[in-house]
Each structure stands twice: as C-alpha cells, then as structure tokens.
Amino acid sequence: MKTSLDTLHEIYDKVEGLLIHYNNLPERDIRRVYFEILRTQIAVCERSLRINMDYANKNKKDFEALLTTEKQREDYVHHFLQNTAEAIFDTALFQTELLFRVLYSKLTGQHVGQEKNLHKVIAVLCEDTENNWKKEESRLLLLIQSVRNTIHTGGIYFHDPNGTTLTYKAVEYKFEYGKGPAFIKEGFSFFLISELVDIIHMIFQTQKIINLGSWEHPNFAALGK
C-alpha cells in the first residue's frame, strides 16, 4: 500500500525531473525558480515526515510516553500529515498565483497586480474560453482556486450561497455553502499538486510563453538582490 512518504517521493521526483529540463535557463528565471521553490518545500516536508517516522519506529517507548493513548497517537499522525500537505499546497498555490500574474502581465503589458479576475488570467494562459471552459487544465485550475477560497475561511465554502460543482477528468467535486468539501481527504492535496505541476510544465511549453524569453522571478527584486 502506497504511503504518504511514497507519494511525496513521487512528487519530488517529478519536480526534480522538470528542474533538469529547465536547468539550461538562467538561475533567476521564473520558470526555474518556481520549481526550485516547490522542490525545496517538498524536500523539507519529506525529511520532516521521515524523521518523525524513524523516531516513532526506533524509539517506540519514548514516542508512547509523549503520546500516552492510541487516540493521541492517531491524532498526531493525522494532523502531522495534514500540516505537511497544507505546507506544500500553500507553497504551490501562492507561487502559482504569482507566476500566473507575472505571465499575464508580460503577455498583456499590464502591471502584475492590475488584473483582479483570475478566471481571465486562466483563460489567457490556457487558451480557453472564460465561463465556457473546455480544457482539463482550466478545469483543474478552477478546482484549485475554489479549494483556495476555502483556505481563507477555515476550510469552509462560503463563496456562493448556491454552492457549485466542478468537474475535472470526469469526476465531480461538489462545494456546499457553509460546509467543508467532502472530497478533501488525506492525499487529495498531493493529487492536486501532482496534477498542477504537469499543467505548469505544459503552459511553459506553449509558444507564446517561450516567445517571452527569460525573465527574473520577482522575489529577487523584492529582496533587493
């Protein structure tokens, strides 16, 4: 049975493979730095998970002395895995939003924060039709955006009183007003991240993005480097 550690390894290997692909780009290029930031976050979380697992297995008595009941130990594992997934998902989410705003600004000549409608940004980058989405990559990004909206409200969906149902790869994801999405279970964030990485790579390979040439990740200017 695949473990969370196995899944983290798979995502890490995927991102590492993409970094090899983009290794010819300048060190500060946003495409290369995007995957470097994501790889670092995954690596830190993978090491932390491994350290915790090794400690629990090799120091069972000490571990059980810290968490004295089975319920406490189960809760600890559950919350640790949840926090691990959230740390990686948050990094992927906000780095992707920054990336998309930079790409859109380069394509349209606007400043980075000018366009507030992310649906319009997604439509341009995925070459799709806003509110009449045809491409799976657009559908995934809309699903991720809806999950993102729940993060700001404690995991509860409040965006539309009527709720909404989104479809990705023939699977329906239902958001009910005032409730946490039932489909968000252990491992789902890892699934979204893995799918997202593939789509980002696909966007980077489109001719209009290639035609932009190399541009620096804004982190460097923000830090005065």
Secondary structure, DSSP 8 states (H G I E B T S, - for coil): ---HHHHHHHHHHHHHHHHHHTTTS-TTBHHHHHHHHHHHHHHHHHHHHHHHHHHHHH-HHHHHHHS-SHHHHHHHHHHHHHHHHHHHHHHHHHHHHHHHHHHHHHHH---TTT---HHHHHHHHHT--TTS---HHHHHHHHHHHHHHHHTTTT---S-TT-EEEEETTEEEEE-TTS--TT--TTHHHHHHHHHHHHHHHHHTSHHHHTT---B-HHHHHTT-
